[in-house]
């Protein structure tokens, strides 16, 4: 029984140490998603584009041609008309 108590004690100490390090780690109050720094004015890193059928697409960097749509998870052809 003593061995189980010691094991639980180490488990609680380890869990407390992990929580404490997660709280006090070098957090600077800024959000970062995929290396892209979000500011207070940013609500998302994606450009929301509606097509002619009112379907929404999410692109990160829009160029004319093939773009990755993060909502549909596939490449889509984008043209300016």
mmCIF file of the N, C-alpha and C atoms, coordinates in Angstrom:
data_MODEL
# 
_entry.id   MODEL 
# 
loop_
_atom_site.group_PDB 
_atom_site.id 
_atom_site.type_symbol 
_atom_site.label_atom_id 
_atom_site.label_alt_id 
_atom_site.label_comp_id 
_atom_site.label_asym_id 
_atom_site.label_entity_id 
_atom_site.label_seq_id 
_atom_site.pdbx_PDB_ins_code 
_atom_site.Cartn_x 
_atom_site.Cartn_y 
_atom_site.Cartn_z 
_atom_site.occupancy 
_atom_site.B_iso_or_equiv 
_atom_site.pdbx_formal_charge 
_atom_site.auth_seq_id 
_atom_site.auth_comp_id 
_atom_site.auth_asym_id 
_atom_site.auth_atom_id 
_atom_site.pdbx_PDB_model_num 
ATOM 1   N N  . UNK A 1 1  ? 0.815   -1.194 0.000   1.00 0.00 ? 1  UNK A N  1 
ATOM 2   C CA . UNK A 1 1  ? 0.000   0.000  0.000   1.00 0.00 ? 1  UNK A CA 1 
ATOM 3   C C  . UNK A 1 1  ? 0.862   1.262  0.000   1.00 0.00 ? 1  UNK A C  1 
ATOM 4   N N  . UNK A 1 2  ? 2.004   1.207  0.670   1.00 0.00 ? 2  UNK A N  1 
ATOM 5   C CA . UNK A 1 2  ? 2.898   2.354  0.754   1.00 0.00 ? 2  UNK A CA 1 
ATOM 6   C C  . UNK A 1 2  ? 3.436   2.729  -0.628  1.00 0.00 ? 2  UNK A C  1 
ATOM 7   N N  . UNK A 1 3  ? 3.701   1.725  -1.437  1.00 0.00 ? 3  UNK A N  1 
ATOM 8   C CA . UNK A 1 3  ? 4.213   1.976  -2.788  1.00 0.00 ? 3  UNK A CA 1 
ATOM 9   C C  . UNK A 1 3  ? 3.177   2.719  -3.638  1.00 0.00 ? 3  UNK A C  1 
ATOM 10  N N  . UNK A 1 4  ? 1.892   2.351  -3.533  1.00 0.00 ? 4  UNK A N  1 
ATOM 11  C CA . UNK A 1 4  ? 0.829   3.030  -4.269  1.00 0.00 ? 4  UNK A CA 1 
ATOM 12  C C  . UNK A 1 4  ? 0.656   4.475  -3.802  1.00 0.00 ? 4  UNK A C  1 
ATOM 13  N N  . UNK A 1 5  ? 0.777   4.705  -2.493  1.00 0.00 ? 5  UNK A N  1 
ATOM 14  C CA . UNK A 1 5  ? 0.672   6.068  -1.967  1.00 0.00 ? 5  UNK A CA 1 
ATOM 15  C C  . UNK A 1 5  ? 1.798   6.939  -2.485  1.00 0.00 ? 5  UNK A C  1 
ATOM 16  N N  . UNK A 1 6  ? 2.988   6.398  -2.545  1.00 0.00 ? 6  UNK A N  1 
ATOM 17  C CA . UNK A 1 6  ? 4.136   7.154  -3.047  1.00 0.00 ? 6  UNK A CA 1 
ATOM 18  C C  . UNK A 1 6  ? 3.958   7.472  -4.535  1.00 0.00 ? 6  UNK A C  1 
ATOM 19  N N  . UNK A 1 7  ? 3.448   6.525  -5.266  1.00 0.00 ? 7  UNK A N  1 
ATOM 20  C CA . UNK A 1 7  ? 3.209   6.735  -6.691  1.00 0.00 ? 7  UNK A CA 1 
ATOM 21  C C  . UNK A 1 7  ? 2.174   7.844  -6.916  1.00 0.00 ? 7  UNK A C  1 
ATOM 22  N N  . UNK A 1 8  ? 1.105   7.843  -6.137  1.00 0.00 ? 8  UNK A N  1 
ATOM 23  C CA . UNK A 1 8  ? 0.087   8.892  -6.255  1.00 0.00 ? 8  UNK A CA 1 
ATOM 24  C C  . UNK A 1 8  ? 0.649   10.251 -5.849  1.00 0.00 ? 8  UNK A C  1 
ATOM 25  N N  . UNK A 1 9  ? 1.505   10.277 -4.826  1.00 0.00 ? 9  UNK A N  1 
ATOM 26  C CA . UNK A 1 9  ? 2.135   11.527 -4.412  1.00 0.00 ? 9  UNK A CA 1 
ATOM 27  C C  . UNK A 1 9  ? 2.967   12.101 -5.561  1.00 0.00 ? 9  UNK A C  1 
ATOM 28  N N  . UNK A 1 10 ? 3.791   11.280 -6.206  1.00 0.00 ? 10 UNK A N  1 
ATOM 29  C CA . UNK A 1 10 ? 4.607   11.749 -7.324  1.00 0.00 ? 10 UNK A CA 1 
ATOM 30  C C  . UNK A 1 10 ? 3.734   12.187 -8.500  1.00 0.00 ? 10 UNK A C  1 
ATOM 31  N N  . UNK A 1 11 ? 2.647   11.488 -8.703  1.00 0.00 ? 11 UNK A N  1 
ATOM 32  C CA . UNK A 1 11 ? 1.716   11.878 -9.780  1.00 0.00 ? 11 UNK A CA 1 
ATOM 33  C C  . UNK A 1 11 ? 1.147   13.270 -9.524  1.00 0.00 ? 11 UNK A C  1 
ATOM 34  N N  . UNK A 1 12 ? 0.715   13.535 -8.290  1.00 0.00 ? 12 UNK A N  1 
ATOM 35  C CA . UNK A 1 12 ? 0.146   14.854 -7.968  1.00 0.00 ? 12 UNK A CA 1 
ATOM 36  C C  . UNK A 1 12 ? 1.199   15.953 -8.040  1.00 0.00 ? 12 UNK A C  1 
ATOM 37  N N  . UNK A 1 13 ? 2.405   15.673 -7.573  1.00 0.00 ? 13 UNK A N  1 
ATOM 38  C CA . UNK A 1 13 ? 3.479   16.665 -7.646  1.00 0.00 ? 13 UNK A CA 1 
ATOM 39  C C  . UNK A 1 13 ? 3.806   16.970 -9.101  1.00 0.00 ? 13 UNK A C  1 
ATOM 40  N N  . UNK A 1 14 ? 3.896   15.947 -9.934  1.00 0.00 ? 14 UNK A N  1 
ATOM 41  C CA . UNK A 1 14 ? 4.185   16.140 -11.352 1.00 0.00 ? 14 UNK A CA 1 
ATOM 42  C C  . UNK A 1 14 ? 3.072   16.937 -12.035 1.00 0.00 ? 14 UNK A C  1 
ATOM 43  N N  . UNK A 1 15 ? 1.816   16.601 -11.751 1.00 0.00 ? 15 UNK A N  1 
ATOM 44  C CA . UNK A 1 15 ? 0.683   17.319 -12.345 1.00 0.00 ? 15 UNK A CA 1 
ATOM 45  C C  . UNK A 1 15 ? 0.678   18.779 -11.914 1.00 0.00 ? 15 UNK A C  1 
ATOM 46  N N  . UNK A 1 16 ? 0.937   19.035 -10.633 1.00 0.00 ? 16 UNK A N  1 
ATOM 47  C CA . UNK A 1 16 ? 0.986   20.409 -10.135 1.00 0.00 ? 16 UNK A CA 1 
ATOM 48  C C  . UNK A 1 16 ? 2.121   21.185 -10.804 1.00 0.00 ? 16 UNK A C  1 
ATOM 49  N N  . UNK A 1 17 ? 3.281   20.548 -10.957 1.00 0.00 ? 17 UNK A N  1 
ATOM 50  C CA . UNK A 1 17 ? 4.419   21.205 -11.600 1.00 0.00 ? 17 UNK A CA 1 
ATOM 51  C C  . UNK A 1 17 ? 4.118   21.533 -13.068 1.00 0.00 ? 17 UNK A C  1 
ATOM 52  N N  . UNK A 1 18 ? 3.450   20.641 -13.760 1.00 0.00 ? 18 UNK A N  1 
ATOM 53  C CA . UNK A 1 18 ? 3.097   20.887 -15.162 1.00 0.00 ? 18 UNK A CA 1 
ATOM 54  C C  . UNK A 1 18 ? 2.093   22.029 -15.275 1.00 0.00 ? 18 UNK A C  1 
ATOM 55  N N  . UNK A 1 19 ? 1.090   22.057 -14.415 1.00 0.00 ? 19 UNK A N  1 
ATOM 56  C CA . UNK A 1 19 ? 0.118   23.150 -14.440 1.00 0.00 ? 19 UNK A CA 1 
ATOM 57  C C  . UNK A 1 19 ? 0.776   24.483 -14.104 1.00 0.00 ? 19 UNK A C  1 
ATOM 58  N N  . UNK A 1 20 ? 1.650   24.474 -13.112 1.00 0.00 ? 20 UNK A N  1 
ATOM 59  C CA . UNK A 1 20 ? 2.344   25.698 -12.732 1.00 0.00 ? 20 UNK A CA 1 
ATOM 60  C C  . UNK A 1 20 ? 3.235   26.203 -13.863 1.00 0.00 ? 20 UNK A C  1 
ATOM 61  N N  . UNK A 1 21 ? 3.932   25.311 -14.534 1.00 0.00 ? 21 UNK A N  1 
ATOM 62  C CA . UNK A 1 21 ? 4.789   25.735 -15.647 1.00 0.00 ? 21 UNK A CA 1 
ATOM 63  C C  . UNK A 1 21 ? 3.966   26.206 -16.839 1.00 0.00 ? 21 UNK A C  1 
ATOM 64  N N  . UNK A 1 22 ? 2.807   25.629 -17.048 1.00 0.00 ? 22 UNK A N  1 
ATOM 65  C CA . UNK A 1 22 ? 1.946   26.080 -18.151 1.00 0.00 ? 22 UNK A CA 1 
ATOM 66  C C  . UNK A 1 22 ? 1.393   27.470 -17.891 1.00 0.00 ? 22 UNK A C  1 
ATOM 67  N N  . UNK A 1 23 ? 1.108   27.756 -16.630 1.00 0.00 ? 23 UNK A N  1 
ATOM 68  C CA . UNK A 1 23 ? 0.558   29.067 -16.277 1.00 0.00 ? 23 UNK A CA 1 
ATOM 69  C C  . UNK A 1 23 ? 1.632   30.141 -16.318 1.00 0.00 ? 23 UNK A C  1 
ATOM 70  N N  . UNK A 1 24 ? 2.815   29.820 -15.833 1.00 0.00 ? 24 UNK A N  1 
ATOM 71  C CA . UNK A 1 24 ? 3.866   30.830 -15.708 1.00 0.00 ? 24 UNK A CA 1 
ATOM 72  C C  . UNK A 1 24 ? 4.853   30.842 -16.865 1.00 0.00 ? 24 UNK A C  1 
ATOM 73  N N  . UNK A 1 25 ? 4.633   30.034 -17.882 1.00 0.00 ? 25 UNK A N  1 
ATOM 74  C CA . UNK A 1 25 ? 5.568   30.025 -19.007 1.00 0.00 ? 25 UNK A CA 1 
ATOM 75  C C  . UNK A 1 25 ? 5.551   31.387 -19.696 1.00 0.00 ? 25 UNK A C  1 
ATOM 76  N N  . UNK A 1 26 ? 6.480   31.608 -20.544 1.00 0.00 ? 26 UNK A N  1 
ATOM 77  C CA . UNK A 1 26 ? 6.675   32.936 -21.141 1.00 0.00 ? 26 UNK A CA 1 
ATOM 78  C C  . UNK A 1 26 ? 5.496   33.350 -22.019 1.00 0.00 ? 26 UNK A C  1 
ATOM 79  N N  . UNK A 1 27 ? 4.353   33.468 -21.428 1.00 0.00 ? 27 UNK A N  1 
ATOM 80  C CA . UNK A 1 27 ? 3.176   33.927 -22.155 1.00 0.00 ? 27 UNK A CA 1 
ATOM 81  C C  . UNK A 1 27 ? 3.206   35.447 -22.204 1.00 0.00 ? 27 UNK A C  1 
ATOM 82  N N  . UNK A 1 28 ? 2.996   35.996 -23.379 1.00 0.00 ? 28 UNK A N  1 
ATOM 83  C CA . UNK A 1 28 ? 3.043   37.446 -23.517 1.00 0.00 ? 28 UNK A CA 1 
ATOM 84  C C  . UNK A 1 28 ? 1.682   38.030 -23.851 1.00 0.00 ? 28 UNK A C  1 
ATOM 85  N N  . UNK A 1 29 ? 0.643   37.248 -23.794 1.00 0.00 ? 29 UNK A N  1 
ATOM 86  C CA . UNK A 1 29 ? -0.697  37.766 -24.032 1.00 0.00 ? 29 UNK A CA 1 
ATOM 87  C C  . UNK A 1 29 ? -1.060  37.911 -25.488 1.00 0.00 ? 29 UNK A C  1 
ATOM 88  N N  . UNK A 1 30 ? -0.219  37.431 -26.387 1.00 0.00 ? 30 UNK A N  1 
ATOM 89  C CA . UNK A 1 30 ? -0.512  37.532 -27.814 1.00 0.00 ? 30 UNK A CA 1 
ATOM 90  C C  . UNK A 1 30 ? -0.833  36.153 -28.358 1.00 0.00 ? 30 UNK A C  1 
ATOM 91  N N  . UNK A 1 31 ? -1.689  36.154 -29.369 1.00 0.00 ? 31 UNK A N  1 
ATOM 92  C CA . UNK A 1 31 ? -2.085  34.903 -30.004 1.00 0.00 ? 31 UNK A CA 1 
ATOM 93  C C  . UNK A 1 31 ? -1.248  34.685 -31.252 1.00 0.00 ? 31 UNK A C  1 
ATOM 94  N N  . UNK A 1 32 ? -0.925  33.430 -31.513 1.00 0.00 ? 32 UNK A N  1 
ATOM 95  C CA . UNK A 1 32 ? -0.191  33.057 -32.712 1.00 0.00 ? 32 UNK A CA 1 
ATOM 96  C C  . UNK A 1 32 ? -0.807  31.779 -33.250 1.00 0.00 ? 32 UNK A C  1 
ATOM 97  N N  . UNK A 1 33 ? -1.168  31.795 -34.520 1.00 0.00 ? 33 UNK A N  1 
ATOM 98  C CA . UNK A 1 33 ? -1.755  30.622 -35.157 1.00 0.00 ? 33 UNK A CA 1 
ATOM 99  C C  . UNK A 1 33 ? -0.907  30.277 -36.363 1.00 0.00 ? 33 UNK A C  1 
ATOM 100 N N  . UNK A 1 34 ? -0.255  29.131 -36.324 1.00 0.00 ? 34 UNK A N  1 
ATOM 101 C CA . UNK A 1 34 ? 0.580   28.704 -37.441 1.00 0.00 ? 34 UNK A CA 1 
ATOM 102 C C  . UNK A 1 34 ? 1.699   29.679 -37.756 1.00 0.00 ? 34 UNK A C  1 
ATOM 103 N N  . UNK A 1 35 ? 2.237   30.343 -36.741 1.00 0.00 ? 35 UNK A N  1 
ATOM 104 C CA . UNK A 1 35 ? 3.303   31.307 -36.956 1.00 0.00 ? 35 UNK A CA 1 
ATOM 105 C C  . UNK A 1 35 ? 2.817   32.680 -37.369 1.00 0.00 ? 35 UNK A C  1 
ATOM 106 N N  . UNK A 1 36 ? 1.529   32.852 -37.551 1.00 0.00 ? 36 UNK A N  1 
ATOM 107 C CA . UNK A 1 36 ? 0.943   34.131 -37.948 1.00 0.00 ? 36 UNK A CA 1 
ATOM 108 C C  . UNK A 1 36 ? 0.459   34.844 -36.696 1.00 0.00 ? 36 UNK A C  1 
ATOM 109 N N  . UNK A 1 37 ? 1.009   36.034 -36.430 1.00 0.00 ? 37 UNK A N  1 
ATOM 110 C CA . UNK A 1 37 ? 0.643   36.780 -35.230 1.00 0.00 ? 37 UNK A CA 1 
ATOM 111 C C  . UNK A 1 37 ? -0.695  37.485 -35.426 1.00 0.00 ? 37 UNK A C  1 
ATOM 112 N N  . UNK A 1 38 ? -1.620  37.246 -34.520 1.00 0.00 ? 38 UNK A N  1 
ATOM 113 C CA . UNK A 1 38 ? -2.915  37.913 -34.577 1.00 0.00 ? 38 UNK A CA 1 
ATOM 114 C C  . UNK A 1 38 ? -2.880  39.162 -33.708 1.00 0.00 ? 38 UNK A C  1 
ATOM 115 N N  . UNK A 1 39 ? -3.406  40.251 -34.230 1.00 0.00 ? 39 UNK A N  1 
ATOM 116 C CA . UNK A 1 39 ? -3.522  41.481 -33.460 1.00 0.00 ? 39 UNK A CA 1 
ATOM 117 C C  . UNK A 1 39 ? -4.956  41.612 -32.975 1.00 0.00 ? 39 UNK A C  1 
ATOM 118 N N  . UNK A 1 40 ? -5.232  42.666 -32.213 1.00 0.00 ? 40 UNK A N  1 
ATOM 119 C CA . UNK A 1 40 ? -6.583  42.864 -31.710 1.00 0.00 ? 40 UNK A CA 1 
ATOM 120 C C  . UNK A 1 40 ? -7.580  43.113 -32.830 1.00 0.00 ? 40 UNK A C  1 
ATOM 121 N N  . UNK A 1 41 ? -7.133  43.661 -33.944 1.00 0.00 ? 41 UNK A N  1 
ATOM 122 C CA . UNK A 1 41 ? -8.051  43.953 -35.040 1.00 0.00 ? 41 UNK A CA 1 
ATOM 123 C C  . UNK A 1 41 ? -8.344  42.725 -35.897 1.00 0.00 ? 41 UNK A C  1 
ATOM 124 N N  . UNK A 1 42 ? -7.539  41.671 -35.762 1.00 0.00 ? 42 UNK A N  1 
ATOM 125 C CA . UNK A 1 42 ? -7.747  40.454 -36.550 1.00 0.00 ? 42 UNK A CA 1 
ATOM 126 C C  . UNK A 1 42 ? -8.750  39.548 -35.849 1.00 0.00 ? 42 UNK A C  1 
ATOM 127 N N  . UNK A 1 43 ? -9.765  39.145 -36.578 1.00 0.00 ? 43 UNK A N  1 
ATOM 128 C CA . UNK A 1 43 ? -10.673 38.159 -36.021 1.00 0.00 ? 43 UNK A CA 1 
ATOM 129 C C  . UNK A 1 43 ? -10.367 36.779 -36.581 1.00 0.00 ? 43 UNK A C  1 
ATOM 130 N N  . UNK A 1 44 ? -9.659  36.729 -37.699 1.00 0.00 ? 44 UNK A N  1 
ATOM 131 C CA . UNK A 1 44 ? -9.302  35.476 -38.330 1.00 0.00 ? 44 UNK A CA 1 
ATOM 132 C C  . UNK A 1 44 ? -8.093  35.702 -39.226 1.00 0.00 ? 44 UNK A C  1 
ATOM 133 N N  . UNK A 1 45 ? -7.395  34.638 -39.554 1.00 0.00 ? 45 UNK A N  1 
ATOM 134 C CA . UNK A 1 45 ? -6.267  34.762 -40.469 1.00 0.00 ? 45 UNK A CA 1 
ATOM 135 C C  . UNK A 1 45 ? -6.689  34.499 -41.907 1.00 0.00 ? 45 UNK A C  1 
ATOM 136 N N  . UNK A 1 46 ? -7.949  34.143 -42.112 1.00 0.00 ? 46 UNK A N  1 
ATOM 137 C CA . UNK A 1 46 ? -8.439  33.791 -43.438 1.00 0.00 ? 46 UNK A CA 1 
ATOM 138 C C  . UNK A 1 46 ? -9.219  34.935 -44.079 1.00 0.00 ? 46 UNK A C  1 
ATOM 139 N N  . UNK A 1 47 ? -9.177  34.955 -45.392 1.00 0.00 ? 47 UNK A N  1 
ATOM 140 C CA . UNK A 1 47 ? -10.048 35.842 -46.161 1.00 0.00 ? 47 UNK A CA 1 
ATOM 141 C C  . UNK A 1 47 ? -11.303 35.048 -46.484 1.00 0.00 ? 47 UNK A C  1 
ATOM 142 N N  . UNK A 1 48 ? -12.443 35.576 -46.111 1.00 0.00 ? 48 UNK A N  1 
ATOM 143 C CA . UNK A 1 48 ? -13.714 34.900 -46.373 1.00 0.00 ? 48 UNK A CA 1 
ATOM 144 C C  . UNK A 1 48 ? -14.250 35.432 -47.697 1.00 0.00 ? 48 UNK A C  1 
ATOM 145 N N  . UNK A 1 49 ? -14.424 34.548 -48.652 1.00 0.00 ? 49 UNK A N  1 
ATOM 146 C CA . UNK A 1 49 ? -14.890 34.910 -49.982 1.00 0.00 ? 49 UNK A CA 1 
ATOM 147 C C  . UNK A 1 49 ? -16.174 34.141 -50.271 1.00 0.00 ? 49 UNK A C  1 
ATOM 148 N N  . UNK A 1 50 ? -17.192 34.847 -50.768 1.00 0.00 ? 50 UNK A N  1 
ATOM 149 C CA . UNK A 1 50 ? -18.432 34.190 -51.197 1.00 0.00 ? 50 UNK A CA 1 
ATOM 150 C C  . UNK A 1 50 ? -18.411 34.061 -52.718 1.00 0.00 ? 50 UNK A C  1 
ATOM 151 N N  . UNK A 1 51 ? -18.816 32.901 -53.192 1.00 0.00 ? 51 UNK A N  1 
ATOM 152 C CA . UNK A 1 51 ? -18.890 32.720 -54.636 1.00 0.00 ? 51 UNK A CA 1 
ATOM 153 C C  . UNK A 1 51 ? -20.276 33.122 -55.143 1.00 0.00 ? 51 UNK A C  1 
ATOM 154 N N  . UNK A 1 52 ? -20.518 32.893 -56.427 1.00 0.00 ? 52 UNK A N  1 
ATOM 155 C CA . UNK A 1 52 ? -21.790 33.314 -57.022 1.00 0.00 ? 52 UNK A CA 1 
ATOM 156 C C  . UNK A 1 52 ? -22.992 32.538 -56.479 1.00 0.00 ? 52 UNK A C  1 
ATOM 157 N N  . UNK A 1 53 ? -22.764 31.430 -55.789 1.00 0.00 ? 53 UNK A N  1 
ATOM 158 C CA . UNK A 1 53 ? -23.855 30.665 -55.179 1.00 0.00 ? 53 UNK A CA 1 
ATOM 159 C C  . UNK A 1 53 ? -23.944 30.932 -53.678 1.00 0.00 ? 53 UNK A C  1 
ATOM 160 N N  . UNK A 1 54 ? -23.324 32.005 -53.216 1.00 0.00 ? 54 UNK A N  1 
ATOM 161 C CA . UNK A 1 54 ? -23.300 32.414 -51.805 1.00 0.00 ? 54 UNK A CA 1 
ATOM 162 C C  . UNK A 1 54 ? -22.666 31.368 -50.885 1.00 0.00 ? 54 UNK A C  1 
ATOM 163 N N  . UNK A 1 55 ? -21.769 30.566 -51.418 1.00 0.00 ? 55 UNK A N  1 
ATOM 164 C CA . UNK A 1 55 ? -21.022 29.616 -50.599 1.00 0.00 ? 55 UNK A CA 1 
ATOM 165 C C  . UNK A 1 55 ? -19.736 30.298 -50.140 1.00 0.00 ? 55 UNK A C  1 
ATOM 166 N N  . UNK A 1 56 ? -19.408 30.154 -48.865 1.00 0.00 ? 56 UNK A N  1 
ATOM 167 C CA . UNK A 1 56 ? -18.235 30.814 -48.296 1.00 0.00 ? 56 UNK A CA 1 
ATOM 168 C C  . UNK A 1 56 ? -17.008 29.922 -48.451 1.00 0.00 ? 56 UNK A C  1 
ATOM 169 N N  . UNK A 1 57 ? -15.887 30.560 -48.825 1.00 0.00 ? 57 UNK A N  1 
ATOM 170 C CA . UNK A 1 57 ? -14.601 29.878 -48.946 1.00 0.00 ? 57 UNK A CA 1 
ATOM 171 C C  . UNK A 1 57 ? -13.605 30.605 -48.064 1.00 0.00 ? 57 UNK A C  1 
ATOM 172 N N  . UNK A 1 58 ? -12.633 29.860 -47.499 1.00 0.00 ? 58 UNK A N  1 
ATOM 173 C CA . UNK A 1 58 ? -11.609 30.450 -46.633 1.00 0.00 ? 58 UNK A CA 1 
ATOM 174 C C  . UNK A 1 58 ? -10.256 30.289 -47.296 1.00 0.00 ? 58 UNK A C  1 
ATOM 175 N N  . UNK A 1 59 ? -9.631  31.420 -47.644 1.00 0.00 ? 59 UNK A N  1 
ATOM 176 C CA . UNK A 1 59 ? -8.298  31.421 -48.235 1.00 0.00 ? 59 UNK A CA 1 
ATOM 177 C C  . UNK A 1 59 ? -7.364  32.217 -47.348 1.00 0.00 ? 59 UNK A C  1 
ATOM 178 N N  . UNK A 1 60 ? -6.111  31.864 -47.371 1.00 0.00 ? 60 UNK A N  1 
ATOM 179 C CA . UNK A 1 60 ? -5.128  32.608 -46.575 1.00 0.00 ? 60 UNK A CA 1 
ATOM 180 C C  . UNK A 1 60 ? -4.457  33.672 -47.420 1.00 0.00 ? 60 UNK A C  1 
ATOM 181 N N  . UNK A 1 61 ? -3.802  33.301 -48.475 1.00 0.00 ? 61 UNK A N  1 
ATOM 182 C CA . UNK A 1 61 ? -3.180  34.236 -49.416 1.00 0.00 ? 61 UNK A CA 1 
ATOM 183 C C  . UNK A 1 61 ? -3.842  34.023 -50.763 1.00 0.00 ? 61 UNK A C  1 
ATOM 184 N N  . UNK A 1 62 ? -4.566  35.010 -51.229 1.00 0.00 ? 62 UNK A N  1 
ATOM 185 C CA . UNK A 1 62 ? -5.342  34.837 -52.450 1.00 0.00 ? 62 UNK A CA 1 
ATOM 186 C C  . UNK A 1 62 ? -4.514  35.285 -53.650 1.00 0.00 ? 62 UNK A C  1 
ATOM 187 N N  . UNK A 1 63 ? -4.384  34.391 -54.610 1.00 0.00 ? 63 UNK A N  1 
ATOM 188 C CA . UNK A 1 63 ? -3.785  34.713 -55.902 1.00 0.00 ? 63 UNK A CA 1 
ATOM 189 C C  . UNK A 1 63 ? -4.750  34.217 -56.977 1.00 0.00 ? 63 UNK A C  1 
ATOM 190 N N  . UNK A 1 64 ? -4.631  34.752 -58.159 1.00 0.00 ? 64 UNK A N  1 
ATOM 191 C CA . UNK A 1 64 ? -5.479  34.262 -59.237 1.00 0.00 ? 64 UNK A CA 1 
ATOM 192 C C  . UNK A 1 64 ? -4.944  32.917 -59.696 1.00 0.00 ? 64 UNK A C  1 
ATOM 193 N N  . UNK A 1 65 ? -5.802  31.918 -59.704 1.00 0.00 ? 65 UNK A N  1 
ATOM 194 C CA . UNK A 1 65 ? -5.410  30.553 -60.033 1.00 0.00 ? 65 UNK A CA 1 
ATOM 195 C C  . UNK A 1 65 ? -5.792  29.614 -58.897 1.00 0.00 ? 65 UNK A C  1 
ATOM 196 N N  . UNK A 1 66 ? -4.979  28.588 -58.699 1.00 0.00 ? 66 UNK A N  1 
ATOM 197 C CA . UNK A 1 66 ? -5.264  27.575 -57.683 1.00 0.00 ? 66 UNK A CA 1 
ATOM 198 C C  . UNK A 1 66 ? -4.920  28.096 -56.287 1.00 0.00 ? 66 UNK A C  1 
ATOM 199 N N  . UNK A 1 67 ? -5.891  28.025 -55.389 1.00 0.00 ? 67 UNK A N  1 
ATOM 200 C CA . UNK A 1 67 ? -5.723  28.427 -53.993 1.00 0.00 ? 67 UNK A CA 1 
ATOM 201 C C  . UNK A 1 67 ? -6.259  27.320 -53.105 1.00 0.00 ? 67 UNK A C  1 
ATOM 202 N N  . UNK A 1 68 ? -5.627  27.147 -51.954 1.00 0.00 ? 68 UNK A N  1 
ATOM 203 C CA . UNK A 1 68 ? -6.097  26.147 -51.000 1.00 0.00 ? 68 UNK A CA 1 
ATOM 204 C C  . UNK A 1 68 ? -7.244  26.737 -50.191 1.00 0.00 ? 68 UNK A C  1 
ATOM 205 N N  . UNK A 1 69 ? -8.400  26.072 -50.243 1.00 0.00 ? 69 UNK A N  1 
ATOM 206 C CA . UNK A 1 69 ? -9.561  26.473 -49.452 1.00 0.00 ? 69 UNK A CA 1 
ATOM 207 C C  . UNK A 1 69 ? -9.521  25.681 -48.152 1.00 0.00 ? 69 UNK A C  1 
ATOM 208 N N  . UNK A 1 70 ? -9.349  26.396 -47.035 1.00 0.00 ? 70 UNK A N  1 
ATOM 209 C CA . UNK A 1 70 ? -9.233  25.740 -45.736 1.00 0.00 ? 70 UNK A CA 1 
ATOM 210 C C  . UNK A 1 70 ? -10.571 25.205 -45.252 1.00 0.00 ? 70 UNK A C  1 
ATOM 211 N N  . UNK A 1 71 ? -11.656 25.770 -45.713 1.00 0.00 ? 71 UNK A N  1 
ATOM 212 C CA . UNK A 1 71 ? -12.975 25.268 -45.301 1.00 0.00 ? 71 UNK A CA 1 
ATOM 213 C C  . UNK A 1 71 ? -13.286 23.942 -45.977 1.00 0.00 ? 71 UNK A C  1 
ATOM 214 N N  . UNK A 1 72 ? -12.995 23.847 -47.278 1.00 0.00 ? 72 UNK A N  1 
ATOM 215 C CA . UNK A 1 72 ? -13.320 22.628 -48.031 1.00 0.00 ? 72 UNK A CA 1 
ATOM 216 C C  . UNK A 1 72 ? -12.140 21.661 -48.125 1.00 0.00 ? 72 UNK A C  1 
ATOM 217 N N  . UNK A 1 73 ? -10.952 22.109 -47.670 1.00 0.00 ? 73 UNK A N  1 
ATOM 218 C CA . UNK A 1 73 ? -9.742  21.291 -47.664 1.00 0.00 ? 73 UNK A CA 1 
ATOM 219 C C  . UNK A 1 73 ? -9.412  20.739 -49.043 1.00 0.00 ? 73 UNK A C  1 
ATOM 220 N N  . UNK A 1 74 ? -9.406  21.627 -50.025 1.00 0.00 ? 74 UNK A N  1 
ATOM 221 C CA . UNK A 1 74 ? -9.018  21.248 -51.381 1.00 0.00 ? 74 UNK A CA 1 
ATOM 222 C C  . UNK A 1 74 ? -8.599  22.498 -52.143 1.00 0.00 ? 74 UNK A C  1 
ATOM 223 N N  . UNK A 1 75 ? -7.854  22.293 -53.239 1.00 0.00 ? 75 UNK A N  1 
ATOM 224 C CA . UNK A 1 75 ? -7.483  23.402 -54.099 1.00 0.00 ? 75 UNK A CA 1 
ATOM 225 C C  . UNK A 1 75 ? -8.677  23.819 -54.945 1.00 0.00 ? 75 UNK A C  1 
ATOM 226 N N  . UNK A 1 76 ? -8.855  25.137 -55.079 1.00 0.00 ? 76 UNK A N  1 
ATOM 227 C CA . UNK A 1 76 ? -9.956  25.678 -55.874 1.00 0.00 ? 76 UNK A CA 1 
ATOM 228 C C  . UNK A 1 76 ? -9.403  26.756 -56.781 1.00 0.00 ? 76 UNK A C  1 
ATOM 229 N N  . UNK A 1 77 ? -9.965  26.848 -57.959 1.00 0.00 ? 77 UNK A N  1 
ATOM 230 C CA . UNK A 1 77 ? -9.548  27.858 -58.936 1.00 0.00 ? 77 UNK A CA 1 
ATOM 231 C C  . UNK A 1 77 ? -10.241 29.176 -58.632 1.00 0.00 ? 77 UNK A C  1 
ATOM 232 N N  . UNK A 1 78 ? -9.460  30.247 -58.484 1.00 0.00 ? 78 UNK A N  1 
ATOM 233 C CA . UNK A 1 78 ? -9.999  31.568 -58.187 1.00 0.00 ? 78 UNK A CA 1 
ATOM 234 C C  . UNK A 1 78 ? -9.705  32.471 -59.365 1.00 0.00 ? 78 UNK A C  1 
ATOM 235 N N  . UNK A 1 79 ? -10.755 33.130 -59.872 1.00 0.00 ? 79 UNK A N  1 
ATOM 236 C CA . UNK A 1 79 ? -10.627 34.058 -60.982 1.00 0.00 ? 79 UNK A CA 1 
ATOM 237 C C  . UNK A 1 79 ? -11.292 35.380 -60.630 1.00 0.00 ? 79 UNK A C  1 
ATOM 238 N N  . UNK A 1 80 ? -10.666 36.475 -61.068 1.00 0.00 ? 80 UNK A N  1 
ATOM 239 C CA . UNK A 1 80 ? -11.262 37.789 -60.887 1.00 0.00 ? 80 UNK A CA 1 
ATOM 240 C C  . UNK A 1 80 ? -12.107 38.089 -62.109 1.00 0.00 ? 80 UNK A C  1 
ATOM 241 N N  . UNK A 1 81 ? -13.391 38.420 -61.902 1.00 0.00 ? 81 UNK A N  1 
ATOM 242 C CA . UNK A 1 81 ? -14.277 38.705 -63.038 1.00 0.00 ? 81 UNK A CA 1 
ATOM 243 C C  . UNK A 1 81 ? -14.788 40.120 -62.938 1.00 0.00 ? 81 UNK A C  1 
# 
